């Protein structure tokens, strides 16, 4: 099998011909329990085989099975970027993967960790032009109410709406705006979690992710239409 290509801190999931997802490995949760206690190169090196077998390979197989419906996915690297962080622990305490056409314009996300299986969707990052389009759309009665109803349906189905928010109002909007809670968002996404159980290690995890991503598809479509991909920055000079 060839090496997966690297893209923006993520590795493109390799094509796994003839491989089916049968669940995350028996020791996936134990691996992350241990990493939470000892986030060191020594621990990582001693348990690298467990990570590859019980975490990484199943995640790649999961993405491969979901690709025909949702598109090609990418697995995030396990290494943290500690250049500007106070926390210098070298490894992420979860394995995440994403399917997206462009950053910020709606994404499908899945993650496994000692907390279990987490799925999410929405705009996890917005550049200035994306944020401007988002707020213009939320301000609009038709488009803003469409988003409010989409999110209300998700929360009614067990999802949680999250994201980075302003403590006050964004400039140019009134505090009594009917959708001020949405206007405060600088990123916005919906997530849900299944705590570790037997299904995590079975094919049922694939069914959970597929059903969840289908539920969040309308939200991602809204993000694609009204936030979109950020315009490329002009070259310097």
C-alpha positions as CSV (number, residue, x, y, z in Angstrom):
1,X,0.0,0.0,0.0
2,X,1.4,3.4,-1.0
3,X,2.0,6.2,1.5
4,X,-1.0,8.4,2.1
5,X,-0.6,12.0,0.7
6,X,-0.5,14.8,3.2
7,X,-2.8,17.8,2.9
8,X,-3.1,20.7,5.3
9,X,-2.2,18.6,8.4
10,X,-4.4,15.8,7.3
11,X,-3.6,12.5,5.6
12,X,-5.7,11.5,2.7
13,X,-7.2,8.1,3.5
14,X,-5.7,5.4,1.2
15,X,-7.8,3.3,-1.0
16,X,-8.5,0.1,0.9
17,X,-9.6,-2.3,-1.9
18,X,-11.5,-5.3,-0.5
19,X,-11.3,-4.1,3.1
20,X,-14.5,-3.6,5.1
21,X,-15.0,-1.8,8.4
22,X,-15.8,-4.2,11.2
23,X,-15.4,-1.7,14.2
24,X,-12.6,0.0,16.0
25,X,-10.2,-2.4,17.6
26,X,-10.5,-4.0,21.0
27,X,-7.8,-1.8,22.5
28,X,-8.7,1.6,20.9
29,X,-10.2,3.1,24.0
30,X,-7.4,1.6,26.2
31,X,-4.9,3.1,23.9
32,X,-6.3,6.6,24.4
33,X,-6.8,6.0,28.2
34,X,-3.1,5.4,28.4
35,X,-2.2,8.3,26.2
36,X,-4.2,10.6,28.4
37,X,-2.1,9.4,31.4
38,X,1.3,9.4,29.6
39,X,1.4,11.7,26.5
40,X,5.0,10.9,25.7
41,X,7.1,9.7,22.8
42,X,8.0,6.6,24.8
43,X,4.3,5.6,25.3
44,X,3.6,6.3,21.6
45,X,6.5,4.2,20.4
46,X,5.6,1.4,22.7
47,X,1.9,1.4,21.5
48,X,2.3,2.5,17.9
49,X,1.2,-0.9,16.6
50,X,-2.0,-0.7,18.7
51,X,-2.7,2.7,17.2
52,X,-2.2,1.5,13.7
53,X,-4.2,-1.7,14.1
54,X,-7.1,-0.6,16.4
55,X,-7.5,3.1,15.6
56,X,-5.9,4.2,12.3
57,X,-6.7,1.2,10.1
58,X,-10.4,1.0,11.2
59,X,-10.8,4.8,10.6
60,X,-9.4,4.5,7.1
61,X,-11.7,1.5,6.4
62,X,-14.7,3.5,7.8
63,X,-14.0,6.5,5.4
64,X,-13.5,4.1,2.5
65,X,-17.0,2.7,3.0
66,X,-18.6,6.1,3.4
67,X,-16.8,7.6,0.4
68,X,-19.4,6.5,-2.3
69,X,-22.1,8.6,-0.5
70,X,-20.2,11.4,1.1
71,X,-16.9,11.8,-0.8
72,X,-13.3,11.2,-0.1
73,X,-12.2,11.6,3.5
74,X,-9.0,12.6,5.2
75,X,-7.6,11.4,8.5
76,X,-5.9,14.0,10.7
77,X,-2.3,13.5,11.8
78,X,-1.9,12.2,15.4
79,X,0.7,14.9,16.2
80,X,-0.2,18.2,17.8
81,X,1.1,21.5,16.5
82,X,2.8,22.8,19.6
83,X,4.8,25.7,18.1
84,X,2.6,28.4,19.7
85,X,0.9,26.3,22.4
86,X,1.5,26.4,26.1
87,X,0.6,22.7,26.3
88,X,3.6,21.0,24.7
89,X,2.2,17.4,24.9
90,X,3.1,15.9,21.5
91,X,0.1,13.7,20.6
92,X,-3.6,14.3,20.1
93,X,-5.8,12.3,22.5
94,X,-8.2,11.4,19.7
95,X,-8.2,10.3,16.0
96,X,-10.3,12.5,13.8
97,X,-11.3,12.5,10.2
98,X,-13.1,14.8,7.9
99,X,-14.9,15.0,4.5
100,X,-15.1,18.5,3.1
101,X,-15.1,20.2,-0.3
102,X,-13.2,23.2,1.2
103,X,-12.5,24.4,4.7
104,X,-15.4,26.2,6.3
105,X,-17.9,25.4,3.7
106,X,-19.6,22.5,5.5
107,X,-17.8,19.4,6.7
108,X,-18.6,15.9,7.9
109,X,-16.5,14.9,10.9
110,X,-15.9,11.7,12.9
111,X,-13.7,11.1,15.9
112,X,-12.7,8.2,18.2
113,X,-11.2,8.7,21.6
114,X,-11.4,7.4,25.2
115,X,-14.8,9.3,25.3
116,X,-16.2,7.1,22.6
117,X,-17.4,7.9,19.1
118,X,-18.1,11.6,18.1
119,X,-19.7,12.9,14.9
120,X,-20.2,16.5,13.8
121,X,-21.0,18.7,10.9
122,X,-21.0,22.3,9.9
123,X,-18.5,25.2,9.5
124,X,-15.6,24.5,11.9
125,X,-13.5,27.4,10.6
126,X,-14.4,30.7,8.9
127,X,-12.1,33.2,7.3
128,X,-13.3,36.9,7.3
129,X,-15.1,36.6,3.9
130,X,-16.9,33.4,5.1
131,X,-17.9,35.0,8.3
132,X,-19.3,38.0,6.5
133,X,-21.4,35.8,4.2
134,X,-22.6,33.8,7.2
135,X,-23.8,36.8,9.0
136,X,-25.4,38.3,5.9
137,X,-27.3,35.1,5.5
138,X,-28.3,34.8,9.1
139,X,-29.5,38.4,9.0
140,X,-31.8,37.6,6.1
141,X,-35.2,36.5,7.2
142,X,-35.6,33.6,4.8
143,X,-32.1,32.2,5.0
144,X,-31.7,32.9,8.7
145,X,-34.9,31.3,9.6
146,X,-34.0,28.3,7.4
147,X,-30.8,27.8,9.5
148,X,-32.7,28.2,12.8
149,X,-35.2,25.5,11.8
150,X,-32.4,23.2,10.6
151,X,-30.5,23.6,13.9
152,X,-33.8,23.2,16.0
153,X,-34.4,19.9,14.3
154,X,-30.9,18.7,15.0
155,X,-31.1,19.7,18.7
156,X,-34.4,18.0,19.0
157,X,-32.8,14.8,17.7
158,X,-30.0,14.8,20.3
159,X,-27.4,17.0,18.7
160,X,-25.6,19.9,20.4
161,X,-24.9,23.2,18.5
162,X,-21.4,24.4,19.3
163,X,-18.8,26.8,18.0
164,X,-16.8,29.9,18.9
165,X,-19.0,32.8,19.9
166,X,-18.8,36.4,20.7
167,X,-19.8,37.4,24.2
168,X,-21.5,40.5,23.0
169,X,-23.1,41.3,19.6
170,X,-21.2,41.6,16.3
171,X,-20.7,45.1,15.0
172,X,-23.6,46.4,13.0
173,X,-26.3,44.3,14.7
174,X,-28.7,45.0,17.5
175,X,-29.0,43.0,20.7
176,X,-32.7,42.5,20.0
177,X,-32.1,40.9,16.6
178,X,-34.3,37.8,16.5
179,X,-31.3,35.6,15.6
180,X,-28.6,37.3,17.7
181,X,-27.6,33.9,19.2
182,X,-26.7,32.7,15.7
183,X,-25.1,36.0,14.7
184,X,-22.7,35.7,17.6
185,X,-21.1,32.6,16.1
186,X,-17.7,32.8,14.5
187,X,-17.8,29.1,13.9
188,X,-20.8,26.9,14.1
189,X,-21.3,23.1,14.0
190,X,-23.5,20.4,15.5
191,X,-22.1,17.3,17.3
192,X,-23.2,14.2,19.1
193,X,-21.4,11.5,21.1
194,X,-21.8,7.8,21.8
195,X,-19.9,6.8,24.9
196,X,-17.7,3.7,24.7
197,X,-19.9,0.6,24.2
198,X,-19.8,-2.8,22.4
199,X,-21.0,-1.1,19.2
200,X,-17.8,0.9,19.0
201,X,-16.0,-2.3,18.2
202,X,-18.6,-3.6,15.7
203,X,-20.0,-2.6,12.3
204,X,-22.8,-0.7,14.1
205,X,-20.3,2.2,14.4
206,X,-20.4,2.6,10.6
207,X,-24.3,2.7,10.7
208,X,-24.1,5.3,13.4
209,X,-21.8,7.6,11.5
210,X,-23.8,7.1,8.2
211,X,-27.1,7.9,9.9
212,X,-25.6,10.9,11.7
213,X,-24.0,12.3,8.6
214,X,-27.3,12.0,6.7
215,X,-29.0,13.9,9.5
216,X,-26.5,16.8,9.3
217,X,-26.4,16.9,5.5
218,X,-29.0,19.7,5.3
219,X,-27.0,21.8,7.6
220,X,-23.8,21.2,5.6
221,X,-25.8,22.1,2.4
222,X,-26.8,25.4,4.0
223,X,-23.2,26.1,4.9
224,X,-22.0,25.3,1.4
225,X,-24.6,27.6,-0.1
226,X,-24.3,30.5,2.3
227,X,-20.8,30.3,3.7
228,X,-18.9,28.6,1.0
229,X,-15.2,28.2,0.5
230,X,-12.9,31.2,1.3
231,X,-11.7,33.2,-1.6
232,X,-8.0,32.7,-2.3
233,X,-5.8,35.3,-0.8
234,X,-4.0,37.6,-3.4
235,X,-0.3,37.0,-3.8
236,X,2.0,39.4,-1.8
237,X,3.9,42.0,-3.7
